[in-house]
Amino acid sequence: MRTKYDDQTVEGTQEMTDKAKRILLITGAAGGIGRATVKVFAEKGWQVIGVDRSPKYEEFPENGVYIQADISLPEKIEEIYEKVAAITSTLDAVVNNAAIQIAKPLVDTTAAEWDMVMASNLRSVFLGAKLAFPLLKAEGGGAIVNVSSVHAVATSANIAAYAASKGGLLALTRAMAIEFAQDEIRVNAILPGAVDTPMLRAGFNRGHVGEGDVLERLENLARKTVNGRVGQPEEIARSIYFLADNDQSSFMTGQALIVDGGATCRLSTE
C-alpha cells in the first residue's frame, strides 16, 4: 500500500492484524541508529512502524509501515498517530530517536535554528507521548525509549542547542516515567556517545577532533574513549532493544543508560 496523507507518504501494510507480534513505532527510522534499531526489532519478530522525513529505504521490513513526515510540525505528529490508530489499536514500544543537530557557536545560532532543534528533538517527544499514551496502555502497558545523548550530561563547544535539547529530553524522561507508571508504561533514556553515523560525521566541522580526512578524525575521536574506538549503530540498537523489552528491563524506569565506550567516566584533566 502507498497512500498520500496530505504531504505525508505512507507505505506498508494496510492493517497490522497479527496480535502475536509486538509493535514498535520509531522516529528517525532512516538514520544511522534508526536503521540499526529497525533491523534489530524486526529480527526479534516485532512489526515496525517507521517515521522519518526521508523517503522509505530499500531495507525497511516488508511487513512494516513507513510514514514519511516531519515531526517538528505538531500537525504532522497528529496525522502520524491518526494513521497509526487506523492500523493498530495498540503499541508495545515507542522509540523517540529522530533528532537534528546545529553545530555552530552559541552566539551565531539564530532563534529560528534554536527553535527548530527544540521542536525536532524535544517538543516532538512531548507531543508524541500524549498521542502514544492510549495505544501503549491499551493492553496493559509498554515502553518508551527516548534517545538522548551524552551531551545531556557532558558537552563541548559549538553544540549548545543540541545539548540543551538532549538535557531537556533526559528531564522529560524522568517526568514521563513518574506520570505513566500507574499505567504500566516504562520510560527510559539511552545516552549514546560517539557512534559512527551520518550525524556524527557531519559534526566534524566543529573542529573538536582535529583536522584531516574523515578516517583521521574518527581515529582521533576513538582515542578519547576508554575502549579506544567509536561505537557502531548496532550497539546502540541492541541497548535500545534491552530497554524496550519488558522481559529484560521490567524493573527499570526513569533511568539514563549511558552507552559511550567509557568516554564520560574519564576525567577531562587526565
C-alpha positions as CSV (number, residue, x, y, z in Angstrom):
1,M,0.0,0.0,0.0
2,R,1.2,3.5,-0.8
3,T,-1.1,6.4,0.1
4,K,-0.8,10.1,0.5
5,Y,-1.8,11.7,3.8
6,D,-1.7,15.4,2.9
7,D,2.0,15.8,2.2
8,Q,2.9,12.6,4.2
9,T,3.8,9.5,2.3
10,V,2.6,6.2,4.0
11,E,4.0,2.9,2.8
12,G,3.4,-0.6,4.1
13,T,0.7,-3.0,5.2
14,Q,-2.8,-1.6,5.5
15,E,-3.5,-3.1,8.9
16,M,-1.4,-4.8,11.5
17,T,-3.6,-7.7,12.4
18,D,-1.0,-10.2,13.8
19,K,-1.6,-9.7,17.5
20,A,1.0,-12.3,18.4
21,K,3.7,-9.8,17.2
22,R,4.7,-6.8,19.3
23,I,4.6,-3.5,17.5
24,L,7.2,-0.7,17.6
25,L,6.9,2.9,16.5
26,I,10.3,4.5,15.9
27,T,11.0,8.1,14.7
28,G,14.2,8.8,12.8
29,A,13.9,5.4,11.2
30,A,16.1,6.2,8.3
31,G,19.1,7.5,10.2
32,G,22.1,5.5,11.3
33,I,20.9,4.4,14.7
34,G,17.3,4.3,13.4
35,R,18.0,1.8,10.6
36,A,20.0,-0.4,13.0
37,T,17.2,-0.3,15.6
38,V,14.6,-1.2,12.9
39,K,16.7,-4.2,11.9
40,V,17.2,-5.4,15.5
41,F,13.5,-5.3,16.3
42,A,12.4,-6.9,13.0
43,E,14.9,-9.7,13.6
44,K,13.3,-10.2,17.0
45,G,9.9,-10.6,15.4
46,W,8.4,-7.2,16.0
47,Q,6.4,-5.4,13.5
48,V,7.8,-1.9,12.9
49,I,6.2,1.5,12.1
50,G,8.9,3.8,11.0
51,V,8.7,7.5,10.8
52,D,11.2,9.8,9.1
53,R,11.5,12.9,6.9
54,S,13.4,10.9,4.4
55,P,11.8,8.5,1.9
56,K,11.4,4.8,2.7
57,Y,14.7,3.0,2.2
58,E,15.2,-0.3,0.5
59,E,16.0,-2.5,3.5
60,F,12.9,-1.4,5.6
61,P,10.9,-4.5,6.6
62,E,8.3,-5.6,4.1
63,N,5.7,-6.3,6.8
64,G,6.2,-2.8,8.3
65,V,4.6,0.6,7.8
66,Y,6.7,3.6,6.8
67,I,5.4,7.1,7.3
68,Q,7.4,10.0,5.7
69,A,6.7,13.0,7.8
70,D,8.4,15.9,9.6
71,I,7.9,15.5,13.4
72,S,9.0,19.1,14.1
73,L,5.5,20.1,13.0
74,P,2.7,19.5,15.6
75,E,0.0,18.9,13.0
76,K,2.2,16.2,11.3
77,I,2.5,14.3,14.6
78,E,-1.2,14.3,14.9
79,E,-1.5,12.9,11.4
80,I,1.1,10.2,12.1
81,Y,-0.9,8.9,15.1
82,E,-4.2,9.1,13.2
83,K,-2.6,6.7,10.7
84,V,-1.2,4.5,13.4
85,A,-4.6,4.3,15.2
86,A,-6.1,3.2,11.9
87,I,-3.8,0.2,11.5
88,T,-3.4,-0.9,15.1
89,S,-5.2,-0.4,18.4
90,T,-2.0,-1.0,20.5
91,L,1.7,-0.2,20.6
92,D,4.2,-2.2,22.6
93,A,7.1,0.3,22.4
94,V,7.9,3.8,21.1
95,V,11.5,4.8,20.4
96,N,11.9,8.6,20.1
97,N,15.1,8.6,18.0
98,A,14.7,11.5,15.5
99,A,16.9,14.5,16.0
100,I,18.7,17.3,14.3
101,Q,21.9,19.0,15.2
102,I,23.1,22.6,14.8
103,A,26.9,22.7,15.0
104,K,27.9,26.3,15.5
105,P,28.8,28.8,18.2
106,L,26.0,29.8,20.5
107,V,26.4,33.5,19.6
108,D,26.0,32.6,16.0
109,T,22.9,30.4,16.5
110,T,19.7,32.1,15.4
111,A,16.4,31.9,17.3
112,A,14.9,30.0,14.3
113,E,17.7,27.4,14.5
114,W,17.3,27.1,18.2
115,D,13.5,26.6,17.9
116,M,13.9,24.1,15.1
117,V,16.2,21.9,17.3
118,M,13.8,22.1,20.2
119,A,10.8,21.4,18.0
120,S,12.5,18.3,16.4
121,N,14.4,16.9,19.4
122,L,12.2,17.8,22.4
123,R,8.7,19.1,21.6
124,S,8.1,16.2,19.3
125,V,8.6,13.7,22.1
126,F,6.2,15.6,24.4
127,L,3.5,15.7,21.7
128,G,4.1,12.2,20.6
129,A,3.9,10.8,24.1
130,K,0.4,12.3,24.6
131,L,-0.8,10.6,21.4
132,A,1.1,7.3,22.0
133,F,-0.2,7.0,25.6
134,P,-3.6,5.4,24.9
135,L,-2.1,2.9,22.5
136,L,0.6,1.9,24.9
137,K,-1.8,1.4,27.9
138,A,-4.4,-0.4,25.8
139,E,-3.3,-3.9,26.6
140,G,-1.6,-3.4,29.9
141,G,1.4,-1.1,29.2
142,G,4.5,-0.9,27.2
143,A,7.8,1.0,27.0
144,I,9.1,4.4,25.7
145,V,12.8,4.8,24.9
146,N,14.0,8.3,24.4
147,V,17.3,8.6,22.5
148,S,19.1,11.4,24.4
149,S,22.9,11.9,24.2
150,V,26.0,12.1,26.4
151,H,25.7,15.8,25.6
152,A,22.9,15.8,28.2
153,V,25.5,15.2,30.9
154,A,28.8,16.4,29.4
155,T,29.2,18.5,26.3
156,S,31.6,20.6,24.3
157,A,31.7,23.9,22.4
158,N,29.6,24.8,19.4
159,I,26.7,22.5,20.1
160,A,24.6,24.3,22.7
161,A,21.2,23.9,21.1
162,Y,21.6,20.2,20.7
163,A,23.0,19.7,24.2
164,A,20.1,21.7,25.7
165,S,17.5,19.7,23.8
166,K,19.1,16.4,24.9
167,G,19.3,17.6,28.5
168,G,15.7,18.6,28.4
169,L,14.8,15.1,27.0
170,L,16.5,13.5,29.9
171,A,14.4,15.5,32.4
172,L,11.3,14.8,30.4
173,T,12.1,11.1,30.6
174,R,12.0,11.2,34.4
175,A,8.8,13.2,34.4
176,M,7.1,10.8,32.0
177,A,8.2,7.8,33.9
178,I,6.6,9.1,37.1
179,E,3.3,10.0,35.4
180,F,3.0,6.9,33.2
181,A,4.0,4.3,35.9
182,Q,0.4,3.7,37.1
183,D,-0.5,2.5,33.6
184,E,2.5,0.1,33.4
185,I,4.3,2.2,30.8
186,R,8.1,2.3,31.5
187,V,10.1,5.3,30.2
188,N,13.8,5.3,29.9
189,A,16.5,7.2,28.1
190,I,19.6,6.0,26.3
191,L,22.6,8.3,26.0
192,P,24.8,7.3,23.1
193,G,28.4,8.6,22.9
194,A,30.4,8.8,19.7
195,V,28.7,6.5,17.3
196,D,29.6,6.3,13.6
197,T,26.5,7.8,12.0
198,P,26.0,10.5,9.3
199,M,25.2,13.0,12.1
200,L,28.5,12.3,13.8
201,R,30.5,12.8,10.6
202,A,28.5,15.9,9.7
203,G,29.5,17.4,13.1
204,F,33.3,17.1,12.4
205,N,33.3,20.7,11.2
206,R,33.2,21.8,14.8
207,G,36.9,21.1,14.9
208,H,36.7,19.2,18.2
209,V,38.6,16.1,16.8
210,G,41.3,17.9,14.9
211,E,42.0,18.1,11.2
212,G,42.4,15.6,8.4
213,D,40.1,13.4,6.5
214,V,37.1,11.6,8.0
215,L,39.0,8.5,8.9
216,E,41.7,10.5,10.7
217,R,39.0,12.4,12.6
218,L,37.3,9.1,13.6
219,E,40.6,7.8,14.9
220,N,41.2,11.0,16.9
221,L,37.7,10.6,18.4
222,A,38.3,6.9,19.1
223,R,41.3,7.8,21.2
224,K,39.1,9.9,23.5
225,T,37.1,6.8,24.6
226,V,38.2,4.4,27.3
227,N,37.9,1.4,25.0
228,G,39.6,3.1,22.1
229,R,37.0,3.0,19.4
230,V,33.9,4.7,18.1
231,G,30.6,2.9,18.6
232,Q,28.5,1.3,15.9
233,P,24.8,1.9,15.4
234,E,24.0,-1.8,16.0
235,E,25.5,-1.5,19.6
236,I,23.1,1.3,20.4
237,A,20.2,-0.5,18.7
238,R,20.7,-3.6,21.0
239,S,20.8,-1.3,24.0
240,I,17.5,0.3,22.9
241,Y,16.0,-3.2,22.5
242,F,17.0,-4.0,26.0
243,L,15.2,-1.0,27.4
244,A,12.1,-1.7,25.3
245,D,11.8,-5.4,26.0
246,N,9.8,-5.9,29.2
247,D,11.4,-9.4,29.7
248,Q,14.8,-7.8,30.1
249,S,14.3,-4.4,31.8
250,S,11.0,-4.8,33.6
251,F,12.2,-3.1,36.8
252,M,13.8,-0.1,35.0
253,T,12.0,3.2,34.5
254,G,13.1,6.8,34.6
255,Q,16.7,5.8,34.0
256,A,19.5,7.1,31.8
257,L,21.6,4.4,30.2
258,I,24.9,5.8,29.0
259,V,26.5,3.8,26.1
260,D,29.6,5.7,25.2
261,G,32.6,3.4,25.4
262,G,33.6,4.8,28.7
263,A,34.1,8.4,27.4
264,T,32.3,10.1,30.2
265,C,33.9,8.1,33.0
266,R,37.4,9.7,32.4
267,L,38.4,12.9,34.0
268,S,39.0,15.7,31.4
269,T,42.2,16.6,33.3
270,E,43.7,13.1,32.9
